[in-house]
Amino acid sequence: ITDLFHVIEEVAFRRIDVRLAQKLVALAGPDGTLQATHATLATELGSVREVISRQLQDFQRRGWVELGRGVVRITAPAALARLAEER
């Protein structure tokens, strides 16, 4: 039950960009690459694919990530880490 309350609190009160940055940083391999679809990330974050796609496109416009089919490569790990630390 505690885990459920934690998930509800995150979904209800934390910004999606911060939560996505945290997930990307946590899942990225040593080379900054992770194998994940937008739909998978959305499910793990309690969101929908369209929202995650928009946010990833914003990260790409900022030069923080490069997107491929089923692949996200972090190009600016320091910038994502700063965002992930926000509350």
PyMOL Python script that loads the backbone (N, CA, C, O; Angstrom):
from pymol import cmd

cmd.read_pdbstr("""\
ATOM      1  N   ILE A   1       0.837  -1.188   0.000  1.00  0.00           N
ATOM      2  CA  ILE A   1       0.000   0.000   0.000  1.00  0.00           C
ATOM      3  C   ILE A   1       0.881   1.250   0.000  1.00  0.00           C
ATOM      4  O   ILE A   1       0.545   2.244  -0.643  1.00  0.00           O
ATOM      5  N   THR A   2       1.981   1.205   0.702  1.00  0.00           N
ATOM      6  CA  THR A   2       2.897   2.350   0.735  1.00  0.00           C
ATOM      7  C   THR A   2       3.410   2.671  -0.666  1.00  0.00           C
ATOM      8  O   THR A   2       3.493   3.838  -1.051  1.00  0.00           O
ATOM      9  N   ASP A   3       3.754   1.633  -1.426  1.00  0.00           N
ATOM     10  CA  ASP A   3       4.221   1.846  -2.797  1.00  0.00           C
ATOM     11  C   ASP A   3       3.141   2.508  -3.650  1.00  0.00           C
ATOM     12  O   ASP A   3       3.435   3.386  -4.460  1.00  0.00           O
ATOM     13  N   LEU A   4       1.900   2.086  -3.466  1.00  0.00           N
ATOM     14  CA  LEU A   4       0.793   2.671  -4.214  1.00  0.00           C
ATOM     15  C   LEU A   4       0.644   4.153  -3.888  1.00  0.00           C
ATOM     16  O   LEU A   4       0.456   4.968  -4.791  1.00  0.00           O
ATOM     17  N   PHE A   5       0.726   4.505  -2.625  1.00  0.00           N
ATOM     18  CA  PHE A   5       0.636   5.915  -2.236  1.00  0.00           C
ATOM     19  C   PHE A   5       1.794   6.723  -2.810  1.00  0.00           C
ATOM     20  O   PHE A   5       1.621   7.878  -3.199  1.00  0.00           O
ATOM     21  N   HIS A   6       2.963   6.118  -2.859  1.00  0.00           N
ATOM     22  CA  HIS A   6       4.127   6.804  -3.430  1.00  0.00           C
ATOM     23  C   HIS A   6       3.891   7.098  -4.916  1.00  0.00           C
ATOM     24  O   HIS A   6       4.173   8.203  -5.379  1.00  0.00           O
ATOM     25  N   VAL A   7       3.376   6.119  -5.661  1.00  0.00           N
ATOM     26  CA  VAL A   7       3.097   6.305  -7.088  1.00  0.00           C
ATOM     27  C   VAL A   7       2.034   7.384  -7.284  1.00  0.00           C
ATOM     28  O   VAL A   7       2.178   8.243  -8.154  1.00  0.00           O
ATOM     29  N   ILE A   8       0.981   7.346  -6.494  1.00  0.00           N
ATOM     30  CA  ILE A   8      -0.083   8.347  -6.605  1.00  0.00           C
ATOM     31  C   ILE A   8       0.467   9.738  -6.325  1.00  0.00           C
ATOM     32  O   ILE A   8       0.135  10.686  -7.037  1.00  0.00           O
ATOM     33  N   GLU A   9       1.290   9.872  -5.314  1.00  0.00           N
ATOM     34  CA  GLU A   9       1.890  11.174  -4.980  1.00  0.00           C
ATOM     35  C   GLU A   9       2.752  11.683  -6.131  1.00  0.00           C
ATOM     36  O   GLU A   9       2.686  12.862  -6.480  1.00  0.00           O
ATOM     37  N   GLU A  10       3.557  10.807  -6.722  1.00  0.00           N
ATOM     38  CA  GLU A  10       4.409  11.218  -7.836  1.00  0.00           C
ATOM     39  C   GLU A  10       3.586  11.683  -9.023  1.00  0.00           C
ATOM     40  O   GLU A  10       3.863  12.733  -9.603  1.00  0.00           O
ATOM     41  N   VAL A  11       2.575  10.905  -9.387  1.00  0.00           N
ATOM     42  CA  VAL A  11       1.757  11.238 -10.546  1.00  0.00           C
ATOM     43  C   VAL A  11       0.982  12.531 -10.320  1.00  0.00           C
ATOM     44  O   VAL A  11       0.848  13.351 -11.229  1.00  0.00           O
ATOM     45  N   ALA A  12       0.479  12.706  -9.111  1.00  0.00           N
ATOM     46  CA  ALA A  12      -0.372  13.860  -8.829  1.00  0.00           C
ATOM     47  C   ALA A  12       0.404  15.159  -8.620  1.00  0.00           C
ATOM     48  O   ALA A  12      -0.085  16.231  -8.976  1.00  0.00           O
ATOM     49  N   PHE A  13       1.597  15.080  -8.052  1.00  0.00           N
ATOM     50  CA  PHE A  13       2.249  16.304  -7.598  1.00  0.00           C
ATOM     51  C   PHE A  13       3.594  16.622  -8.239  1.00  0.00           C
ATOM     52  O   PHE A  13       4.116  17.716  -8.024  1.00  0.00           O
ATOM     53  N   ARG A  14       4.171  15.720  -9.011  1.00  0.00           N
ATOM     54  CA  ARG A  14       5.475  15.993  -9.609  1.00  0.00           C
ATOM     55  C   ARG A  14       5.327  16.249 -11.093  1.00  0.00           C
ATOM     56  O   ARG A  14       4.536  15.590 -11.769  1.00  0.00           O
ATOM     57  N   ARG A  15       6.081  17.197 -11.596  1.00  0.00           N
ATOM     58  CA  ARG A  15       6.023  17.555 -13.015  1.00  0.00           C
ATOM     59  C   ARG A  15       6.513  16.394 -13.875  1.00  0.00           C
ATOM     60  O   ARG A  15       7.433  15.670 -13.496  1.00  0.00           O
ATOM     61  N   ILE A  16       5.885  16.229 -15.034  1.00  0.00           N
ATOM     62  CA  ILE A  16       6.236  15.118 -15.919  1.00  0.00           C
ATOM     63  C   ILE A  16       7.640  15.269 -16.479  1.00  0.00           C
ATOM     64  O   ILE A  16       8.324  14.264 -16.673  1.00  0.00           O
ATOM     65  N   ASP A  17       8.100  16.496 -16.748  1.00  0.00           N
ATOM     66  CA  ASP A  17       9.452  16.660 -17.279  1.00  0.00           C
ATOM     67  C   ASP A  17      10.500  16.206 -16.273  1.00  0.00           C
ATOM     68  O   ASP A  17      11.503  15.599 -16.647  1.00  0.00           O
ATOM     69  N   VAL A  18      10.268  16.500 -14.996  1.00  0.00           N
ATOM     70  CA  VAL A  18      11.196  16.084 -13.941  1.00  0.00           C
ATOM     71  C   VAL A  18      11.176  14.563 -13.804  1.00  0.00           C
ATOM     72  O   VAL A  18      12.227  13.929 -13.709  1.00  0.00           O
ATOM     73  N   ARG A  19       9.982  13.986 -13.793  1.00  0.00           N
ATOM     74  CA  ARG A  19       9.859  12.532 -13.652  1.00  0.00           C
ATOM     75  C   ARG A  19      10.475  11.804 -14.839  1.00  0.00           C
ATOM     76  O   ARG A  19      11.113  10.765 -14.665  1.00  0.00           O
ATOM     77  N   LEU A  20      10.290  12.342 -16.053  1.00  0.00           N
ATOM     78  CA  LEU A  20      10.878  11.726 -17.237  1.00  0.00           C
ATOM     79  C   LEU A  20      12.396  11.830 -17.193  1.00  0.00           C
ATOM     80  O   LEU A  20      13.087  10.864 -17.514  1.00  0.00           O
ATOM     81  N   ALA A  21      12.920  12.972 -16.805  1.00  0.00           N
ATOM     82  CA  ALA A  21      14.378  13.130 -16.694  1.00  0.00           C
ATOM     83  C   ALA A  21      14.947  12.133 -15.692  1.00  0.00           C
ATOM     84  O   ALA A  21      15.984  11.522 -15.949  1.00  0.00           O
ATOM     85  N   GLN A  22      14.286  11.963 -14.566  1.00  0.00           N
ATOM     86  CA  GLN A  22      14.733  10.992 -13.566  1.00  0.00           C
ATOM     87  C   GLN A  22      14.751   9.584 -14.139  1.00  0.00           C
ATOM     88  O   GLN A  22      15.703   8.835 -13.924  1.00  0.00           O
ATOM     89  N   LYS A  23      13.700   9.222 -14.871  1.00  0.00           N
ATOM     90  CA  LYS A  23      13.613   7.884 -15.454  1.00  0.00           C
ATOM     91  C   LYS A  23      14.705   7.667 -16.492  1.00  0.00           C
ATOM     92  O   LYS A  23      15.326   6.605 -16.521  1.00  0.00           O
ATOM     93  N   LEU A  24      14.946   8.655 -17.339  1.00  0.00           N
ATOM     94  CA  LEU A  24      15.984   8.530 -18.364  1.00  0.00           C
ATOM     95  C   LEU A  24      17.357   8.369 -17.733  1.00  0.00           C
ATOM     96  O   LEU A  24      18.141   7.519 -18.154  1.00  0.00           O
ATOM     97  N   VAL A  25      17.647   9.175 -16.732  1.00  0.00           N
ATOM     98  CA  VAL A  25      18.945   9.090 -16.049  1.00  0.00           C
ATOM     99  C   VAL A  25      19.102   7.722 -15.381  1.00  0.00           C
ATOM    100  O   VAL A  25      20.178   7.126 -15.426  1.00  0.00           O
ATOM    101  N   ALA A  26      18.032   7.231 -14.765  1.00  0.00           N
ATOM    102  CA  ALA A  26      18.089   5.948 -14.056  1.00  0.00           C
ATOM    103  C   ALA A  26      18.258   4.764 -15.015  1.00  0.00           C
ATOM    104  O   ALA A  26      18.955   3.803 -14.689  1.00  0.00           O
ATOM    105  N   LEU A  27      17.634   4.824 -16.180  1.00  0.00           N
ATOM    106  CA  LEU A  27      17.644   3.684 -17.096  1.00  0.00           C
ATOM    107  C   LEU A  27      18.805   3.682 -18.089  1.00  0.00           C
ATOM    108  O   LEU A  27      19.104   2.651 -18.691  1.00  0.00           O
ATOM    109  N   ALA A  28      19.454   4.823 -18.260  1.00  0.00           N
ATOM    110  CA  ALA A  28      20.518   4.922 -19.270  1.00  0.00           C
ATOM    111  C   ALA A  28      21.710   4.052 -18.909  1.00  0.00           C
ATOM    112  O   ALA A  28      22.104   3.950 -17.747  1.00  0.00           O
ATOM    113  N   GLY A  29      22.271   3.428 -19.933  1.00  0.00           N
ATOM    114  CA  GLY A  29      23.481   2.640 -19.750  1.00  0.00           C
ATOM    115  C   GLY A  29      24.697   3.538 -19.650  1.00  0.00           C
ATOM    116  O   GLY A  29      24.576   4.763 -19.694  1.00  0.00           O
ATOM    117  N   PRO A  30      25.865   2.937 -19.517  1.00  0.00           N
ATOM    118  CA  PRO A  30      27.101   3.725 -19.380  1.00  0.00           C
ATOM    119  C   PRO A  30      27.372   4.631 -20.585  1.00  0.00           C
ATOM    120  O   PRO A  30      28.034   5.661 -20.465  1.00  0.00           O
ATOM    121  N   ASP A  31      26.844   4.227 -21.756  1.00  0.00           N
ATOM    122  CA  ASP A  31      27.050   5.044 -22.955  1.00  0.00           C
ATOM    123  C   ASP A  31      25.944   6.083 -23.143  1.00  0.00           C
ATOM    124  O   ASP A  31      25.922   6.788 -24.153  1.00  0.00           O
ATOM    125  N   GLY A  32      25.019   6.184 -22.168  1.00  0.00           N
ATOM    126  CA  GLY A  32      23.950   7.171 -22.239  1.00  0.00           C
ATOM    127  C   GLY A  32      22.779   6.746 -23.106  1.00  0.00           C
ATOM    128  O   GLY A  32      21.933   7.571 -23.450  1.00  0.00           O
ATOM    129  N   THR A  33      22.718   5.473 -23.462  1.00  0.00           N
ATOM    130  CA  THR A  33      21.657   4.973 -24.335  1.00  0.00           C
ATOM    131  C   THR A  33      20.718   4.057 -23.561  1.00  0.00           C
ATOM    132  O   THR A  33      21.151   3.280 -22.710  1.00  0.00           O
ATOM    133  N   LEU A  34      19.433   4.159 -23.866  1.00  0.00           N
ATOM    134  CA  LEU A  34      18.478   3.223 -23.289  1.00  0.00           C
ATOM    135  C   LEU A  34      17.520   2.747 -24.363  1.00  0.00           C
ATOM    136  O   LEU A  34      17.129   3.501 -25.254  1.00  0.00           O
ATOM    137  N   GLN A  35      17.155   1.499 -24.262  1.00  0.00           N
ATOM    138  CA  GLN A  35      16.204   0.886 -25.182  1.00  0.00           C
ATOM    139  C   GLN A  35      14.831   0.994 -24.544  1.00  0.00           C
ATOM    140  O   GLN A  35      14.523   0.262 -23.604  1.00  0.00           O
ATOM    141  N   ALA A  36      14.012   1.891 -25.041  1.00  0.00           N
ATOM    142  CA  ALA A  36      12.670   2.059 -24.491  1.00  0.00           C
ATOM    143  C   ALA A  36      11.805   2.797 -25.494  1.00  0.00           C
ATOM    144  O   ALA A  36      12.258   3.736 -26.149  1.00  0.00           O
ATOM    145  N   THR A  37      10.576   2.372 -25.607  1.00  0.00           N
ATOM    146  CA  THR A  37       9.638   3.081 -26.467  1.00  0.00           C
ATOM    147  C   THR A  37       8.955   4.176 -25.661  1.00  0.00           C
ATOM    148  O   THR A  37       8.990   4.169 -24.430  1.00  0.00           O
ATOM    149  N   HIS A  38       8.346   5.101 -26.354  1.00  0.00           N
ATOM    150  CA  HIS A  38       7.611   6.172 -25.682  1.00  0.00           C
ATOM    151  C   HIS A  38       6.462   5.580 -24.876  1.00  0.00           C
ATOM    152  O   HIS A  38       6.156   6.057 -23.784  1.00  0.00           O
ATOM    153  N   ALA A  39       5.828   4.545 -25.409  1.00  0.00           N
ATOM    154  CA  ALA A  39       4.706   3.901 -24.713  1.00  0.00           C
ATOM    155  C   ALA A  39       5.170   3.228 -23.429  1.00  0.00           C
ATOM    156  O   ALA A  39       4.479   3.294 -22.412  1.00  0.00           O
ATOM    157  N   THR A  40       6.331   2.582 -23.465  1.00  0.00           N
ATOM    158  CA  THR A  40       6.862   1.933 -22.264  1.00  0.00           C
ATOM    159  C   THR A  40       7.182   2.970 -21.192  1.00  0.00           C
ATOM    160  O   THR A  40       6.846   2.783 -20.023  1.00  0.00           O
ATOM    161  N   LEU A  41       7.824   4.050 -21.583  1.00  0.00           N
ATOM    162  CA  LEU A  41       8.137   5.113 -20.631  1.00  0.00           C
ATOM    163  C   LEU A  41       6.858   5.700 -20.046  1.00  0.00           C
ATOM    164  O   LEU A  41       6.784   5.968 -18.846  1.00  0.00           O
ATOM    165  N   ALA A  42       5.862   5.897 -20.888  1.00  0.00           N
ATOM    166  CA  ALA A  42       4.589   6.452 -20.425  1.00  0.00           C
ATOM    167  C   ALA A  42       3.944   5.542 -19.380  1.00  0.00           C
ATOM    168  O   ALA A  42       3.463   6.016 -18.351  1.00  0.00           O
ATOM    169  N   THR A  43       3.935   4.257 -19.644  1.00  0.00           N
ATOM    170  CA  THR A  43       3.354   3.301 -18.700  1.00  0.00           C
ATOM    171  C   THR A  43       4.094   3.340 -17.371  1.00  0.00           C
ATOM    172  O   THR A  43       3.467   3.353 -16.312  1.00  0.00           O
ATOM    173  N   GLU A  44       5.404   3.358 -17.416  1.00  0.00           N
ATOM    174  CA  GLU A  44       6.200   3.375 -16.189  1.00  0.00           C
ATOM    175  C   GLU A  44       6.016   4.668 -15.397  1.00  0.00           C
ATOM    176  O   GLU A  44       6.171   4.678 -14.176  1.00  0.00           O
ATOM    177  N   LEU A  45       5.686   5.763 -16.092  1.00  0.00           N
ATOM    178  CA  LEU A  45       5.534   7.053 -15.423  1.00  0.00           C
ATOM    179  C   LEU A  45       4.080   7.402 -15.116  1.00  0.00           C
ATOM    180  O   LEU A  45       3.801   8.463 -14.557  1.00  0.00           O
ATOM    181  N   GLY A  46       3.159   6.522 -15.475  1.00  0.00           N
ATOM    182  CA  GLY A  46       1.750   6.794 -15.214  1.00  0.00           C
ATOM    183  C   GLY A  46       1.207   7.909 -16.077  1.00  0.00           C
ATOM    184  O   GLY A  46       0.393   8.716 -15.628  1.00  0.00           O
ATOM    185  N   SER A  47       1.660   7.952 -17.325  1.00  0.00           N
ATOM    186  CA  SER A  47       1.240   8.991 -18.264  1.00  0.00           C
ATOM    187  C   SER A  47       0.758   8.321 -19.542  1.00  0.00           C
ATOM    188  O   SER A  47       0.514   7.115 -19.567  1.00  0.00           O
ATOM    189  N   VAL A  48       0.623   9.108 -20.598  1.00  0.00           N
ATOM    190  CA  VAL A  48       0.246   8.570 -21.903  1.00  0.00           C
ATOM    191  C   VAL A  48       1.363   8.847 -22.906  1.00  0.00           C
ATOM    192  O   VAL A  48       2.164   9.764 -22.724  1.00  0.00           O
ATOM    193  N   ARG A  49       1.406   8.043 -23.966  1.00  0.00           N
ATOM    194  CA  ARG A  49       2.480   8.123 -24.943  1.00  0.00           C
ATOM    195  C   ARG A  49       2.617   9.516 -25.553  1.00  0.00           C
ATOM    196  O   ARG A  49       3.733   9.990 -25.761  1.00  0.00           O
ATOM    197  N   GLU A  50       1.505  10.169 -25.838  1.00  0.00           N
ATOM    198  CA  GLU A  50       1.546  11.482 -26.486  1.00  0.00           C
ATOM    199  C   GLU A  50       2.269  12.512 -25.620  1.00  0.00           C
ATOM    200  O   GLU A  50       3.047  13.317 -26.130  1.00  0.00           O
ATOM    201  N   VAL A  51       2.016  12.488 -24.332  1.00  0.00           N
ATOM    202  CA  VAL A  51       2.670  13.437 -23.416  1.00  0.00           C
ATOM    203  C   VAL A  51       4.171  13.166 -23.366  1.00  0.00           C
ATOM    204  O   VAL A  51       4.977  14.095 -23.413  1.00  0.00           O
ATOM    205  N   ILE A  52       4.538  11.897 -23.272  1.00  0.00           N
ATOM    206  CA  ILE A  52       5.954  11.540 -23.221  1.00  0.00           C
ATOM    207  C   ILE A  52       6.641  11.898 -24.539  1.00  0.00           C
ATOM    208  O   ILE A  52       7.768  12.393 -24.537  1.00  0.00           O
ATOM    209  N   SER A  53       5.970  11.652 -25.656  1.00  0.00           N
ATOM    210  CA  SER A  53       6.549  11.998 -26.959  1.00  0.00           C
ATOM    211  C   SER A  53       6.803  13.496 -27.065  1.00  0.00           C
ATOM    212  O   SER A  53       7.861  13.919 -27.531  1.00  0.00           O
ATOM    213  N   ARG A  54       5.830  14.298 -26.632  1.00  0.00           N
ATOM    214  CA  ARG A  54       6.008  15.757 -26.660  1.00  0.00           C
ATOM    215  C   ARG A  54       7.177  16.187 -25.781  1.00  0.00           C
ATOM    216  O   ARG A  54       7.974  17.042 -26.167  1.00  0.00           O
ATOM    217  N   GLN A  55       7.272  15.592 -24.606  1.00  0.00           N
ATOM    218  CA  GLN A  55       8.342  15.975 -23.692  1.00  0.00           C
ATOM    219  C   GLN A  55       9.705  15.544 -24.233  1.00  0.00           C
ATOM    220  O   GLN A  55      10.674  16.295 -24.133  1.00  0.00           O
ATOM    221  N   LEU A  56       9.785  14.351 -24.802  1.00  0.00           N
ATOM    222  CA  LEU A  56      11.043  13.900 -25.400  1.00  0.00           C
ATOM    223  C   LEU A  56      11.441  14.786 -26.580  1.00  0.00           C
ATOM    224  O   LEU A  56      12.624  15.073 -26.763  1.00  0.00           O
ATOM    225  N   GLN A  57      10.472  15.218 -27.375  1.00  0.00           N
ATOM    226  CA  GLN A  57      10.767  16.136 -28.480  1.00  0.00           C
ATOM    227  C   GLN A  57      11.301  17.465 -27.957  1.00  0.00           C
ATOM    228  O   GLN A  57      12.188  18.067 -28.562  1.00  0.00           O
ATOM    229  N   ASP A  58      10.756  17.919 -26.831  1.00  0.00           N
ATOM    230  CA  ASP A  58      11.271  19.142 -26.212  1.00  0.00           C
ATOM    231  C   ASP A  58      12.712  18.934 -25.750  1.00  0.00           C
ATOM    232  O   ASP A  58      13.564  19.799 -25.957  1.00  0.00           O
ATOM    233  N   PHE A  59      12.984  17.792 -25.126  1.00  0.00           N
ATOM    234  CA  PHE A  59      14.351  17.480 -24.705  1.00  0.00           C
ATOM    235  C   PHE A  59      15.276  17.436 -25.929  1.00  0.00           C
ATOM    236  O   PHE A  59      16.418  17.891 -25.863  1.00  0.00           O
ATOM    237  N   GLN A  60      14.783  16.890 -27.037  1.00  0.00           N
ATOM    238  CA  GLN A  60      15.597  16.825 -28.246  1.00  0.00           C
ATOM    239  C   GLN A  60      15.871  18.224 -28.797  1.00  0.00           C
ATOM    240  O   GLN A  60      16.991  18.513 -29.216  1.00  0.00           O
ATOM    241  N   ARG A  61      14.859  19.095 -28.801  1.00  0.00           N
ATOM    242  CA  ARG A  61      15.053  20.482 -29.271  1.00  0.00           C
ATOM    243  C   ARG A  61      16.110  21.198 -28.429  1.00  0.00           C
ATOM    244  O   ARG A  61      16.868  22.019 -28.945  1.00  0.00           O
ATOM    245  N   ARG A  62      16.156  20.890 -27.149  1.00  0.00           N
ATOM    246  CA  ARG A  62      17.141  21.510 -26.259  1.00  0.00           C
ATOM    247  C   ARG A  62      18.532  20.901 -26.422  1.00  0.00           C
ATOM    248  O   ARG A  62      19.507  21.426 -25.885  1.00  0.00           O
ATOM    249  N   GLY A  63      18.628  19.794 -27.163  1.00  0.00           N
ATOM    250  CA  GLY A  63      19.920  19.135 -27.372  1.00  0.00           C
ATOM    251  C   GLY A  63      20.291  18.175 -26.265  1.00  0.00           C
ATOM    252  O   GLY A  63      21.457  17.799 -26.136  1.00  0.00           O
ATOM    253  N   TRP A  64      19.324  17.772 -25.467  1.00  0.00           N
ATOM    254  CA  TRP A  64      19.601  16.885 -24.331  1.00  0.00           C
ATOM    255  C   TRP A  64      19.568  15.416 -24.701  1.00  0.00           C
ATOM    256  O   TRP A  64      20.257  14.605 -24.082  1.00  0.00           O
ATOM    257  N   VAL A  65      18.767  15.058 -25.713  1.00  0.00           N
ATOM    258  CA  VAL A  65      18.644  13.657 -26.134  1.00  0.00           C
ATOM    259  C   VAL A  65      18.577  13.584 -27.648  1.00  0.00           C
ATOM    260  O   VAL A  65      18.275  14.568 -28.324  1.00  0.00           O
ATOM    261  N   GLU A  66      18.865  12.402 -28.166  1.00  0.00           N
ATOM    262  CA  GLU A  66      18.626  12.070 -29.563  1.00  0.00           C
ATOM    263  C   GLU A  66      17.665  10.896 -29.560  1.00  0.00           C
ATOM    264  O   GLU A  66      17.831   9.943 -28.798  1.00  0.00           O
ATOM    265  N   LEU A  67      16.656  10.974 -30.420  1.00  0.00           N
ATOM    266  CA  LEU A  67      15.625   9.948 -30.449  1.00  0.00           C
ATOM    267  C   LEU A  67      15.756   9.081 -31.690  1.00  0.00           C
ATOM    268  O   LEU A  67      16.034   9.570 -32.785  1.00  0.00           O
ATOM    269  N   GLY A  68      15.551   7.792 -31.496  1.00  0.00           N
ATOM    270  CA  GLY A  68      15.500   6.841 -32.602  1.00  0.00           C
ATOM    271  C   GLY A  68      14.354   5.881 -32.327  1.00  0.00           C
ATOM    272  O   GLY A  68      13.681   5.995 -31.303  1.00  0.00           O
ATOM    273  N   ARG A  69      14.134   4.967 -33.205  1.00  0.00           N
ATOM    274  CA  ARG A  69      13.045   4.015 -33.037  1.00  0.00           C
ATOM    275  C   ARG A  69      13.357   3.066 -31.873  1.00  0.00           C
ATOM    276  O   ARG A  69      14.205   2.181 -31.995  1.00  0.00           O
ATOM    277  N   GLY A  70      12.669   3.258 -30.755  1.00  0.00           N
ATOM    278  CA  GLY A  70      12.876   2.412 -29.582  1.00  0.00           C
ATOM    279  C   GLY A  70      14.159   2.692 -28.828  1.00  0.00           C
ATOM    280  O   GLY A  70      14.555   1.916 -27.959  1.00  0.00           O
ATOM    281  N   VAL A  71      14.815   3.805 -29.159  1.00  0.00           N
ATOM    282  CA  VAL A  71      16.095   4.148 -28.538  1.00  0.00           C
ATOM    283  C   VAL A  71      16.107   5.623 -28.155  1.00  0.00           C
ATOM    284  O   VAL A  71      15.677   6.481 -28.925  1.00  0.00           O
ATOM    285  N   VAL A  72      16.603   5.900 -26.964  1.00  0.00           N
ATOM    286  CA  VAL A  72      16.834   7.274 -26.530  1.00  0.00           C
ATOM    287  C   VAL A  72      18.301   7.360 -26.137  1.00  0.00           C
ATOM    288  O   VAL A  72      18.778   6.564 -25.328  1.00  0.00           O
ATOM    289  N   ARG A  73      19.012   8.320 -26.706  1.00  0.00           N
ATOM    290  CA  ARG A  73      20.422   8.520 -26.353  1.00  0.00           C
ATOM    291  C   ARG A  73      20.562   9.877 -25.690  1.00  0.00           C
ATOM    292  O   ARG A  73      20.203  10.902 -26.270  1.00  0.00           O
ATOM    293  N   ILE A  74      21.081   9.879 -24.483  1.00  0.00           N
ATOM    294  CA  ILE A  74      21.271  11.126 -23.738  1.00  0.00           C
ATOM    295  C   ILE A  74      22.540  11.795 -24.245  1.00  0.00           C
ATOM    296  O   ILE A  74      23.621  11.205 -24.227  1.00  0.00           O
ATOM    297  N   THR A  75      22.392  13.037 -24.699  1.00  0.00           N
ATOM    298  CA  THR A  75      23.541  13.779 -25.230  1.00  0.00           C
ATOM    299  C   THR A  75      24.024  14.859 -24.267  1.00  0.00           C
ATOM    300  O   THR A  75      25.139  15.363 -24.405  1.00  0.00           O
ATOM    301  N   ALA A  76      23.189  15.215 -23.293  1.00  0.00           N
ATOM    302  CA  ALA A  76      23.561  16.217 -22.288  1.00  0.00           C
ATOM    303  C   ALA A  76      23.177  15.689 -20.905  1.00  0.00           C
ATOM    304  O   ALA A  76      22.196  16.142 -20.315  1.00  0.00           O
ATOM    305  N   PRO A  77      23.953  14.729 -20.388  1.00  0.00           N
ATOM    306  CA  PRO A  77      23.586  14.116 -19.111  1.00  0.00           C
ATOM    307  C   PRO A  77      23.555  15.105 -17.946  1.00  0.00           C
ATOM    308  O   PRO A  77      22.748  14.946 -17.030  1.00  0.00           O
ATOM    309  N   ALA A  78      24.405  16.109 -17.964  1.00  0.00           N
ATOM    310  CA  ALA A  78      24.419  17.082 -16.869  1.00  0.00           C
ATOM    311  C   ALA A  78      23.119  17.883 -16.834  1.00  0.00           C
ATOM    312  O   ALA A  78      22.580  18.143 -15.758  1.00  0.00           O
ATOM    313  N   ALA A  79      22.616  18.273 -17.995  1.00  0.00           N
ATOM    314  CA  ALA A  79      21.375  19.044 -18.056  1.00  0.00           C
ATOM    315  C   ALA A  79      20.201  18.202 -17.572  1.00  0.00           C
ATOM    316  O   ALA A  79      19.361  18.691 -16.817  1.00  0.00           O
ATOM    317  N   LEU A  80      20.134  16.947 -17.995  1.00  0.00           N
ATOM    318  CA  LEU A  80      19.053  16.071 -17.535  1.00  0.00           C
ATOM    319  C   LEU A  80      19.156  15.807 -16.036  1.00  0.00           C
ATOM    320  O   LEU A  80      18.141  15.758 -15.341  1.00  0.00           O
ATOM    321  N   ALA A  81      20.356  15.639 -15.548  1.00  0.00           N
ATOM    322  CA  ALA A  81      20.549  15.388 -14.115  1.00  0.00           C
ATOM    323  C   ALA A  81      20.098  16.601 -13.288  1.00  0.00           C
ATOM    324  O   ALA A  81      19.497  16.438 -12.227  1.00  0.00           O
ATOM    325  N   ARG A  82      20.389  17.816 -13.773  1.00  0.00           N
ATOM    326  CA  ARG A  82      19.930  19.021 -13.064  1.00  0.00           C
ATOM    327  C   ARG A  82      18.409  19.060 -13.007  1.00  0.00           C
ATOM    328  O   ARG A  82      17.832  19.344 -11.957  1.00  0.00           O
ATOM    329  N   LEU A  83      17.765  18.778 -14.122  1.00  0.00           N
ATOM    330  CA  LEU A  83      16.306  18.751 -14.148  1.00  0.00           C
ATOM    331  C   LEU A  83      15.762  17.656 -13.236  1.00  0.00           C
ATOM    332  O   LEU A  83      14.768  17.863 -12.541  1.00  0.00           O
ATOM    333  N   ALA A  84      16.405  16.505 -13.237  1.00  0.00           N
ATOM    334  CA  ALA A  84      15.941  15.382 -12.421  1.00  0.00           C
ATOM    335  C   ALA A  84      16.025  15.683 -10.927  1.00  0.00           C
ATOM    336  O   ALA A  84      15.291  15.094 -10.134  1.00  0.00           O
ATOM    337  N   GLU A  85      16.909  16.590 -10.541  1.00  0.00           N
ATOM    338  CA  GLU A  85      17.071  16.931  -9.122  1.00  0.00           C
ATOM    339  C   GLU A  85      16.027  17.921  -8.626  1.00  0.00           C
ATOM    340  O   GLU A  85      15.903  18.132  -7.419  1.00  0.00           O
ATOM    341  N   GLU A  86      15.266  18.538  -9.549  1.00  0.00           N
ATOM    342  CA  GLU A  86      14.241  19.499  -9.137  1.00  0.00           C
ATOM    343  C   GLU A  86      13.124  18.788  -8.403  1.00  0.00           C
ATOM    344  O   GLU A  86      12.865  17.607  -8.637  1.00  0.00           O
ATOM    345  N   ARG A  87      12.475  19.501  -7.528  1.00  0.00           N
ATOM    346  CA  ARG A  87      11.356  18.928  -6.770  1.00  0.00           C
ATOM    347  C   ARG A  87      10.096  19.630  -7.107  1.00  0.00           C
ATOM    348  O   ARG A  87       9.040  19.294  -6.572  1.00  0.00           O
TER     349      ARG A  87
END
""", "prot")
cmd.dss("prot")
cmd.show_as("cartoon", "prot")
cmd.util.cbc("prot")
cmd.orient("prot")
